[in-house]
Amino acid sequence: MKAGTASFNMKRVVKTLATLHTFWVLLILLLLCIGFSIITPPGTFLSTINFKSLAADSSQLIILTIGAAYLLISAGIDLSTGSVLVLDTVLTVKLILWLTSFAPVGLALALGALFAVLLGIAIGIVNGLLVTKLRIPSFIATLGTMGATLGFARLASKGTNVPGVPRELMRFINTEVLGLPIIAFMALFLVILASVVLKYTRFGLHTVATGSNIESARRAGIKVEFTQISVYALMGLMVGVVAMIDLGRFGVASIAAHTTDNLQAIAGAVIGGTSLFGGRGSILGAAIGAFIPSVLRNGFIILGLQPFWQEVAVAFVLLAAVYFDQWRRAQMQKIESQMSSTPANEVTAPSG
Protein backbone atom coordinates (compact mmCIF):
# COMPACT_ATOMS: atom_id res chain seq x y z
CA MET A 1 0.00 0.00 0.00
CA LYS A 2 2.89 2.32 0.74
CA ALA A 3 4.33 2.06 -2.77
CA GLY A 4 0.92 2.43 -4.39
CA THR A 5 0.00 5.44 -2.27
CA ALA A 6 3.37 7.12 -2.88
CA SER A 7 2.95 6.62 -6.62
CA PHE A 8 -0.56 8.04 -6.44
CA ASN A 9 0.61 11.07 -4.50
CA MET A 10 3.52 11.65 -6.89
CA LYS A 11 1.15 11.67 -9.85
CA ARG A 12 -1.04 14.21 -8.08
CA VAL A 13 1.98 16.40 -7.32
CA VAL A 14 3.23 16.23 -10.92
CA LYS A 15 -0.22 17.05 -12.30
CA THR A 16 -0.65 19.96 -9.86
CA LEU A 17 2.76 21.44 -10.71
CA ALA A 18 2.07 21.12 -14.44
CA THR A 19 -1.30 22.86 -14.06
CA LEU A 20 0.23 25.66 -11.99
CA HIS A 21 3.02 26.14 -14.52
CA THR A 22 0.55 26.47 -17.41
CA PHE A 23 -1.43 28.97 -15.32
CA TRP A 24 1.65 31.09 -14.63
CA VAL A 25 2.70 31.07 -18.30
CA LEU A 26 -0.81 32.17 -19.28
CA LEU A 27 -0.65 34.92 -16.66
CA ILE A 28 2.73 36.14 -17.94
CA LEU A 29 1.34 36.21 -21.49
CA LEU A 30 -1.66 38.23 -20.29
CA LEU A 31 0.59 40.69 -18.44
CA LEU A 32 2.73 41.14 -21.56
CA CYS A 33 -0.35 41.94 -23.63
CA ILE A 34 -1.59 44.40 -21.00
CA GLY A 35 1.84 46.03 -20.79
CA PHE A 36 2.19 46.51 -24.55
CA SER A 37 -1.39 47.79 -24.70
CA ILE A 38 -0.45 50.53 -22.23
CA ILE A 39 2.96 51.60 -23.58
CA THR A 40 2.18 51.45 -27.31
CA PRO A 41 0.25 54.23 -29.11
CA PRO A 42 -3.56 53.88 -28.93
CA GLY A 43 -5.05 51.70 -31.64
CA THR A 44 -1.80 49.94 -32.53
CA PHE A 45 -1.29 46.88 -30.34
CA LEU A 46 -4.98 46.77 -29.40
CA SER A 47 -6.35 46.60 -32.90
CA THR A 48 -8.09 43.99 -35.00
CA ILE A 49 -5.44 44.14 -37.72
CA ASN A 50 -2.64 43.63 -35.21
CA PHE A 51 -4.37 40.70 -33.51
CA LYS A 52 -4.85 39.01 -36.89
CA SER A 53 -1.17 39.53 -37.67
CA LEU A 54 -0.21 38.21 -34.24
CA ALA A 55 -2.42 35.15 -34.71
CA ALA A 56 -0.82 34.40 -38.08
CA ASP A 57 2.76 34.83 -36.79
CA SER A 58 2.05 32.77 -33.68
CA SER A 59 0.42 29.98 -35.70
CA GLN A 60 3.62 29.26 -37.61
CA LEU A 61 5.69 29.24 -34.42
CA ILE A 62 3.15 27.10 -32.57
CA ILE A 63 3.34 24.42 -35.26
CA LEU A 64 7.14 24.36 -35.01
CA THR A 65 6.89 24.32 -31.21
CA ILE A 66 4.79 21.15 -31.34
CA GLY A 67 7.69 19.32 -32.99
CA ALA A 68 10.22 20.88 -30.62
CA ALA A 69 8.15 19.82 -27.61
CA TYR A 70 7.99 16.19 -28.77
CA LEU A 71 11.76 16.21 -29.32
CA LEU A 72 12.49 17.67 -25.90
CA ILE A 73 10.12 15.21 -24.22
CA SER A 74 12.07 12.38 -25.87
CA ALA A 75 15.33 13.98 -24.57
CA GLY A 76 16.32 15.20 -28.03
CA ILE A 77 16.80 18.62 -29.60
CA ASP A 78 16.84 20.06 -33.12
CA LEU A 79 18.89 23.15 -33.94
CA SER A 80 18.36 22.84 -37.69
CA THR A 81 14.69 23.84 -37.78
CA GLY A 82 15.14 27.29 -39.29
CA SER A 83 17.68 26.20 -41.91
CA VAL A 84 15.60 23.20 -42.97
CA LEU A 85 12.61 25.53 -43.32
CA VAL A 86 14.60 27.85 -45.59
CA LEU A 87 15.75 24.94 -47.79
CA ASP A 88 12.22 23.54 -47.88
CA THR A 89 10.68 26.83 -49.04
CA VAL A 90 13.37 27.39 -51.70
CA LEU A 91 13.11 23.91 -53.25
CA THR A 92 9.32 23.83 -52.97
CA VAL A 93 8.75 27.13 -54.74
CA LYS A 94 11.19 26.12 -57.49
CA LEU A 95 9.31 22.85 -57.95
CA ILE A 96 5.95 24.64 -58.05
CA LEU A 97 7.22 27.14 -60.63
CA TRP A 98 8.52 24.29 -62.81
CA LEU A 99 5.26 22.33 -62.53
CA THR A 100 3.09 25.34 -63.39
CA SER A 101 4.90 25.61 -66.72
CA PHE A 102 3.04 22.54 -68.01
CA ALA A 103 0.48 21.49 -65.37
CA PRO A 104 -2.62 23.09 -63.79
CA VAL A 105 -1.87 25.35 -60.83
CA GLY A 106 -3.98 23.26 -58.46
CA LEU A 107 -2.03 20.10 -59.28
CA ALA A 108 1.27 21.97 -58.99
CA LEU A 109 0.34 23.27 -55.54
CA ALA A 110 -0.81 19.84 -54.36
CA LEU A 111 2.42 18.21 -55.52
CA GLY A 112 4.41 21.08 -54.04
CA ALA A 113 2.74 20.64 -50.66
CA LEU A 114 3.42 16.90 -50.76
CA PHE A 115 7.06 17.57 -51.65
CA ALA A 116 7.45 20.13 -48.82
CA VAL A 117 6.16 17.67 -46.25
CA LEU A 118 8.16 14.71 -47.57
CA LEU A 119 11.36 16.76 -47.74
CA GLY A 120 10.92 17.87 -44.14
CA ILE A 121 10.25 14.30 -43.01
CA ALA A 122 13.27 13.01 -44.96
CA ILE A 123 15.64 15.50 -43.32
CA GLY A 124 14.09 14.69 -39.95
CA ILE A 125 14.78 11.00 -40.53
CA VAL A 126 18.39 11.84 -41.44
CA ASN A 127 18.71 13.69 -38.12
CA GLY A 128 17.22 10.71 -36.32
CA LEU A 129 19.61 8.28 -38.01
CA LEU A 130 22.61 10.46 -37.12
CA VAL A 131 21.54 10.35 -33.48
CA THR A 132 20.52 6.70 -33.24
CA LYS A 133 22.76 4.85 -35.68
CA LEU A 134 25.92 6.95 -35.64
CA ARG A 135 25.50 7.82 -31.94
CA ILE A 136 26.14 11.51 -32.56
CA PRO A 137 24.70 13.73 -29.82
CA SER A 138 21.56 15.44 -31.06
CA PHE A 139 23.03 18.88 -30.41
CA ILE A 140 26.02 18.20 -32.71
CA ALA A 141 24.05 16.22 -35.30
CA THR A 142 21.44 18.91 -35.85
CA LEU A 143 24.08 21.65 -35.70
CA GLY A 144 25.73 19.94 -38.68
CA THR A 145 22.40 19.59 -40.46
CA MET A 146 21.72 23.27 -39.83
CA GLY A 147 24.87 24.31 -41.68
CA ALA A 148 24.41 21.82 -44.51
CA THR A 149 20.76 22.67 -45.25
CA LEU A 150 21.38 26.42 -45.14
CA GLY A 151 24.33 25.98 -47.49
CA PHE A 152 22.23 23.92 -49.93
CA ALA A 153 19.47 26.53 -49.76
CA ARG A 154 21.90 29.30 -50.71
CA LEU A 155 23.34 27.20 -53.52
CA ALA A 156 19.89 26.38 -54.90
CA SER A 157 18.76 30.01 -54.74
CA LYS A 158 22.14 31.52 -55.69
CA GLY A 159 22.00 33.51 -52.49
CA THR A 160 18.86 35.47 -53.38
CA ASN A 161 15.18 35.25 -52.46
CA VAL A 162 12.98 33.15 -54.76
CA PRO A 163 9.68 34.86 -55.70
CA GLY A 164 6.85 33.66 -57.91
CA VAL A 165 4.51 31.84 -55.51
CA PRO A 166 1.13 31.35 -57.27
CA ARG A 167 -1.62 33.73 -56.12
CA GLU A 168 -3.95 30.77 -55.54
CA LEU A 169 -1.79 29.58 -52.64
CA MET A 170 -1.55 33.09 -51.20
CA ARG A 171 -5.32 33.55 -51.36
CA PHE A 172 -5.93 30.25 -49.58
CA ILE A 173 -3.37 30.77 -46.81
CA ASN A 174 -4.59 34.33 -46.16
CA THR A 175 -8.24 33.29 -46.06
CA GLU A 176 -10.10 34.30 -42.90
CA VAL A 177 -12.60 32.15 -41.02
CA LEU A 178 -14.72 33.75 -38.31
CA GLY A 179 -12.51 36.83 -38.50
CA LEU A 180 -9.25 34.91 -37.93
CA PRO A 181 -6.64 33.59 -40.40
CA ILE A 182 -7.34 30.03 -41.47
CA ILE A 183 -3.83 29.04 -40.37
CA ALA A 184 -4.80 29.84 -36.77
CA PHE A 185 -7.39 27.07 -36.95
CA MET A 186 -4.83 24.78 -38.58
CA ALA A 187 -2.48 25.39 -35.66
CA LEU A 188 -5.29 24.80 -33.13
CA PHE A 189 -6.18 21.51 -34.81
CA LEU A 190 -2.55 20.34 -34.72
CA VAL A 191 -2.22 21.31 -31.04
CA ILE A 192 -5.31 19.27 -30.12
CA LEU A 193 -4.19 16.32 -32.25
CA ALA A 194 -0.65 16.38 -30.86
CA SER A 195 -1.96 16.59 -27.28
CA VAL A 196 -4.24 13.58 -27.79
CA VAL A 197 -1.42 11.57 -29.41
CA LEU A 198 0.97 12.39 -26.57
CA LYS A 199 -1.45 11.51 -23.79
CA TYR A 200 -3.51 8.65 -25.15
CA THR A 201 -1.49 6.70 -27.73
CA ARG A 202 1.31 4.18 -27.57
CA PHE A 203 3.58 6.51 -29.55
CA GLY A 204 3.07 9.27 -26.98
CA LEU A 205 3.71 6.87 -24.10
CA HIS A 206 6.88 5.60 -25.76
CA THR A 207 8.07 9.17 -26.37
CA VAL A 208 7.70 10.06 -22.70
CA ALA A 209 9.27 6.79 -21.56
CA THR A 210 12.25 7.25 -23.88
CA GLY A 211 12.88 10.73 -22.53
CA SER A 212 12.42 9.71 -18.91
CA ASN A 213 14.92 6.84 -18.94
CA ILE A 214 16.11 5.42 -22.22
CA GLU A 215 17.60 2.26 -20.69
CA SER A 216 14.45 1.47 -18.72
CA ALA A 217 12.38 2.06 -21.86
CA ARG A 218 14.61 -0.31 -23.82
CA ARG A 219 14.32 -3.00 -21.14
CA ALA A 220 10.55 -2.58 -21.18
CA GLY A 221 10.53 -3.62 -24.82
CA ILE A 222 10.09 -0.18 -26.35
CA LYS A 223 11.76 0.30 -29.73
CA VAL A 224 13.73 3.30 -28.57
CA GLU A 225 15.58 4.01 -31.82
CA PHE A 226 12.38 3.81 -33.87
CA THR A 227 10.69 6.21 -31.44
CA GLN A 228 13.56 8.69 -31.65
CA ILE A 229 13.64 8.61 -35.45
CA SER A 230 9.86 9.02 -35.54
CA VAL A 231 10.03 12.10 -33.33
CA TYR A 232 12.64 13.71 -35.59
CA ALA A 233 10.44 12.83 -38.58
CA LEU A 234 7.53 14.53 -36.80
CA MET A 235 9.64 17.67 -36.43
CA GLY A 236 10.33 17.52 -40.16
CA LEU A 237 6.62 17.13 -40.86
CA MET A 238 5.89 20.31 -38.90
CA VAL A 239 8.61 22.14 -40.86
CA GLY A 240 7.04 21.03 -44.14
CA VAL A 241 3.64 22.32 -43.08
CA VAL A 242 5.10 25.67 -42.01
CA ALA A 243 7.03 25.92 -45.30
CA MET A 244 3.79 25.93 -47.31
CA ILE A 245 2.19 28.39 -44.89
CA ASP A 246 5.20 30.70 -45.10
CA LEU A 247 5.17 30.68 -48.91
CA GLY A 248 1.46 31.43 -48.95
CA ARG A 249 1.75 34.29 -46.49
CA PHE A 250 4.71 36.12 -47.98
CA GLY A 251 4.82 34.94 -51.60
CA VAL A 252 8.58 34.42 -51.56
CA ALA A 253 11.17 31.97 -50.27
CA SER A 254 13.42 34.18 -48.14
CA ILE A 255 17.04 33.19 -47.55
CA ALA A 256 17.49 35.56 -44.61
CA ALA A 257 14.33 34.55 -42.73
CA HIS A 258 13.85 31.99 -39.96
CA THR A 259 17.33 32.42 -38.47
CA THR A 260 15.97 32.26 -34.91
CA ASP A 261 13.06 29.85 -35.45
CA ASN A 262 14.92 27.01 -33.72
CA LEU A 263 15.57 29.14 -30.63
CA GLN A 264 12.00 30.43 -30.56
CA ALA A 265 10.47 26.96 -30.93
CA ILE A 266 12.65 25.53 -28.17
CA ALA A 267 11.99 28.58 -26.00
CA GLY A 268 8.24 28.27 -26.49
CA ALA A 269 8.28 24.60 -25.50
CA VAL A 270 10.47 25.14 -22.43
CA ILE A 271 8.56 28.23 -21.31
CA GLY A 272 5.39 26.15 -21.61
CA GLY A 273 6.68 23.56 -19.17
CA THR A 274 8.52 21.03 -21.35
CA SER A 275 11.69 19.83 -19.65
CA LEU A 276 15.02 20.20 -21.42
CA PHE A 277 16.03 16.96 -19.71
CA GLY A 278 13.23 14.90 -21.26
CA GLY A 279 10.34 12.87 -19.94
CA ARG A 280 7.88 15.66 -19.28
CA GLY A 281 5.98 18.24 -21.27
CA SER A 282 2.66 19.66 -22.34
CA ILE A 283 1.67 20.48 -25.91
CA LEU A 284 -0.94 22.97 -24.70
CA GLY A 285 1.62 24.63 -22.44
CA ALA A 286 4.11 24.74 -25.31
CA ALA A 287 1.51 26.38 -27.54
CA ILE A 288 0.85 29.06 -24.91
CA GLY A 289 4.58 29.50 -24.42
CA ALA A 290 5.03 30.03 -28.17
CA PHE A 291 2.86 33.15 -27.97
CA ILE A 292 5.42 34.90 -25.74
CA PRO A 293 8.18 35.30 -28.40
CA SER A 294 5.51 36.36 -30.92
CA VAL A 295 4.03 38.98 -28.58
CA LEU A 296 7.50 40.31 -27.73
CA ARG A 297 8.42 40.67 -31.40
CA ASN A 298 5.08 42.26 -32.23
CA GLY A 299 5.28 44.74 -29.37
CA PHE A 300 8.88 45.71 -30.10
CA ILE A 301 8.07 46.36 -33.76
CA ILE A 302 5.18 48.64 -32.81
CA LEU A 303 7.42 50.50 -30.34
CA GLY A 304 9.97 51.01 -33.09
CA LEU A 305 12.69 49.08 -31.29
CA GLN A 306 15.27 47.12 -33.21
CA PRO A 307 14.11 43.52 -33.75
CA PHE A 308 17.37 42.28 -32.24
CA TRP A 309 15.99 43.18 -28.81
CA GLN A 310 13.46 40.42 -29.24
CA GLU A 311 16.27 37.88 -29.48
CA VAL A 312 17.75 39.26 -26.25
CA ALA A 313 14.39 39.14 -24.48
CA VAL A 314 13.62 35.60 -25.66
CA ALA A 315 17.08 34.44 -24.55
CA PHE A 316 16.54 35.81 -21.04
CA VAL A 317 13.04 34.30 -20.85
CA LEU A 318 14.51 30.95 -21.96
CA LEU A 319 17.22 31.12 -19.29
CA ALA A 320 14.59 31.86 -16.65
CA ALA A 321 12.44 28.95 -17.86
CA VAL A 322 15.41 26.55 -17.77
CA TYR A 323 16.30 27.70 -14.25
CA PHE A 324 12.70 27.15 -13.15
CA ASP A 325 12.72 23.70 -14.75
CA GLN A 326 15.86 22.76 -12.81
CA TRP A 327 14.34 24.07 -9.58
CA ARG A 328 11.15 22.11 -10.23
CA ARG A 329 13.12 18.92 -10.88
CA ALA A 330 14.99 19.40 -7.61
CA GLN A 331 11.70 19.89 -5.75
CA MET A 332 10.24 16.77 -7.35
CA GLN A 333 13.27 14.71 -6.35
CA LYS A 334 13.02 16.03 -2.81
CA ILE A 335 9.31 15.14 -2.60
CA GLU A 336 9.98 11.69 -4.07
CA SER A 337 12.79 11.12 -1.59
CA GLN A 338 10.58 12.13 1.34
CA MET A 339 7.77 9.84 0.18
CA SER A 340 10.09 6.87 -0.27
CA SER A 341 11.49 7.35 3.23
CA THR A 342 8.10 7.75 4.95
CA PRO A 343 7.27 4.79 7.27
CA ALA A 344 4.44 2.58 6.06
CA ASN A 345 2.23 3.35 9.06
CA GLU A 346 2.44 7.08 8.30
CA VAL A 347 1.20 6.69 4.73
CA THR A 348 -2.55 6.66 4.26
CA ALA A 349 -4.39 5.28 1.29
CA PRO A 350 -6.12 7.76 -1.00
CA SER A 351 -9.77 8.33 -0.17
CA GLY A 352 -12.47 7.18 -2.58
N, C-alpha and C positions, 0 to 999 in steps of 0.2 A: 504493500500500500504506500510505503514511503516513496519508492521510486516513481510509482504512478502519479502520486500527488505532486511530487516535485516537478515532474514533466508537465503536468497540467498547469501548475503555477507558472512555470517558465514560459509556456505558450501564451498565458494571459499577459505576462509582463512584456513579452516581445510584441504582442498585438497592441497593447496599450502604448508602448513607446513609439511604434510605427504610426499609430493614429495621431498621437501628440505631435510627432515630427511633421506629418502632412499638414496638421492644423497650423503649426508655426510657420511653415513655408507659405501657406495660403495667406496668413496674416502679414508676413513680410511683403508678399506681392501686393496685397491691398494697400499697405502703407506706402510702397513705392508709387503706386498709381495716385494715391492722394497727394503725396509730396510733389510729383510732377504736375499734377493738376493745379497746385497752388503757385508753384514757382515759374511755370510757363505762361506766356501771354494768353489771355482769355480766348477761348474758341480754337485753340491749337491742339493741345493734348486731349482735352475733353471735346472731341468732335466726332461726328459719324464717320467722316472720311478717314480720320486718323485711326479710329478703332478698327475699321475695315482693313487698313494697311497693316496694323498691328496683328490682326487675326491671320492675315495672309503670311506675314513674316514668321509668326510663331508656329504656324502649321508646318512649314518646311522643317523648322528646327525640332518640333515635337516628333515628327516622323523619324528623323535621324536619332533623336534621343531614345526612342523605343529600342532601336538596335544597340545603341551604346549601353542601355540599361541591361539588356539580356547578356551582353558581353561581360559587363562588370559583375553581374550576378554569378556568371560561370567562372569568375576569377580571371577573365581576359581583358584585353583593351585593344582599341584600334585607333592608331594615330593617322591613318591614311585616308580617313573619311573624306576630307575636303578635296584632296588630290584626286581620288577615285571619282568623285563627283564631277570635277572639272574634265577629266578624261572622258567620262561617260557622256557629258553634254556635248563635247566636241565631236566625238565619233558618231553619236546619235544624230546630230543635226546634219552632219555630212552624209550619213546614210539616207536620211529623209530627203535631202536635196537631190541625191542621185536617183532615188526611187521615183520622186515626183516628175522626173524628166521623161518617164515612159509609163507610169502607173497612176491610177486615181489617187487623189490626195488622201482620202480616207484610208485606203489600203496602205499607203506609205506611212501614215501616222501610226496605224495599228502595228505594222512591222517594226517601226522605229521604237514604239513603246516596248514591244517584246524584246527587241535587241537591247534596249537600255537596262531592262530588268535582268536579262540573262548575262549581260556583261558585268553588272554589279555582283550577281551571284557568283560568277566565275572567279572574279578577283577575290571575293570573300572566301571561296573554297581554297584558292591559292594561299591566302593568309592562314587559313586553318591547317593546311598541309604543312606549311613552314613551321607552325607551332607544334603540331602533333607528331609529324613524321621526322622532321629534321631537328626537333627539340630546341628550336630557337625561341628564346623568350618573346612573348607577344609584343612587348615594347620595342625590341630591336627588329623583329620581323616586320611589323607594320610601319616602323620608321623607314625601313628599306623600301617597302612597297610605296610609301608616300613619295619618296624621291623618284622612284622609277615611273610611277603613273603620271606625276606632274611633268617629268621629262618627256614622256611619250605624248602627252597632251600638247606640249609646246612644239614638238616635232610635227605632229599631225596638223596643227593650226598655223605653223610657221611663226609662232609667237604673237599672233594677233587674234582678236575676237572673231568668231564665226557667226555672221548674221544669216538671215534668210529663213527663219522659222515660219512655216505656213500660218496664215491668219486664222485658219480653222482651229488649230491647236490653241492659239492665243485667246480666241473667243470662248472656247470651252473652259479653259483653265480660269479665266477671269469672269465666268458666269457667277451670278449671285443667286442664292436660294434663301428665302426668308430674310433678305437684307444682309446676308453674310456671304463671303466667297465660298464657292463650292469646295475648295480645298480644305476649308475649316471642318466641313463635315467629313471629308475623307480622313483627315487626321483624327477626328473624334472616333470614327469607325475603327481605325487601326488601333487606337488606344484601348478601346473596349475589347477588341479581338485579342490583342496581345495580353491584356490582363487576364482574360478567361483562359487563354492557352497556358499562361504561367501558373495559374492557381489550380486549374482543374484537369490538366492533361499530363500524360506520362512524360512528354517532352519537357514541360515546365518543371515537373518534379525532378527529372534527371538534370536539368540545368542548375537548379538550386543545390542538388546533392553534389554535383561536380564542383561547384564553387565553394561549398562548405568544407568538404574534405575529399580530395580527388582519390586518395588511396582507399578510403572507406567506400566511396561510390564504386570503385573498380571491384572491390571484394564483394559488394552487394550484387554484382552481375550487370551493372550499368555499362553500356558501351561508351566509355568516357571520350575516346577520340572521335567517335561519330558525333557525339553531342557537341563537342567543341567545334568541329568543322561545320556542323549545322548552324551553330550560333553565329559563326563568322559569315556563313552564307546568308543568314537572316539579315545581318548588317548590310551586306551587299544588296539584298533585295530592297531594303529601305532606301539605299543610295540611288538605285535605279528608279524608284518611284519619284524621289525628289528631283532627279535629273529631268524627267518629263515635266514636272510641275515648274521647275525653274525656267526651262525653255519656253513654256507657255506663258509665264508671267512676264518675262523680260525680252523674249524674242531674239535672244542672242546667247551663244555659248561664250562666256567670259573667262579669259585665262587668269585674270587677276582676282576673281571672286573666290569665295569659300575658303580663304586662307585660315580662318579661325573656326571653321565649322566643327572640326574635331574637338577643340577645346570647349566650345560652347555646348556640344552634345554631351560630352563627359561631365561638364559642370552642371548642366541641367539634371542629369541622372543623379549625381552625387548630392546636389542641393536638395533633390526630391527624396533623399533617404536611401539611395542605393549605395551599398558599401563598396569601397575600392578594394576591399580584401575578399570579396566574393561571398556568396551564400545568402545574401539578403538584399531585397529591393522591392520597389513598388512601381509599376508602370504608371499608375495614376499620379503618384508623387513625382515621378520623373517628368511627366507631362506638365504638371504645375511648375516644377522647377525650371523647365525650359522657357517659361514665360518671362522669368527674371532677366536673362540676357537680352531678350527681345525688348522688354520694357525699358531697360537701361539704354540700349542703342537708340530706341525711338525717342526717349526723353532727351538724350544728349544732342541728337540731331535738331530737335525743335529748339533747344537752348542755344544752338549755334556752336557747341563745343566740338573740338576735333574728335572724330570717331575713335581715335586711338585711346581716348579715355575710357571707352567702353571695355576695351581689352584689359586695361588696368583694373577697372571695377570688377569685371568677371573673375579675374585672377584672384583678387582679394576675397571675393565671395566664395570661390572654390576652396581657397586655403581655409577659410572659416568652416566650411562644410566638412572638409577632411578632418580638421581638428575635432569638430563635434562628433564625427563618426568614430574617431579613435576613443574619445571620452565615453561614448555610448557603449563601445565594445568593452572597455574597461569596467564600466558599471555592470554590464551583463555578466561578465566573468566573475565579478565580485558577488553578485546575487546568486549565480549558479554555485559558486563555492560555498556560500552560506547555506544554501538549500541542501547541498550534498553532505554537509557536516552536521545538519540538524538531527538530533536523536529521533528515533522512530516514534516515541511516545509524545513528542512535541509537534508532530506533523498530523494535521487533521485532514480527513478526506473532504473533497469538495462537496458542497451541499447540492441537493437535487440529483 
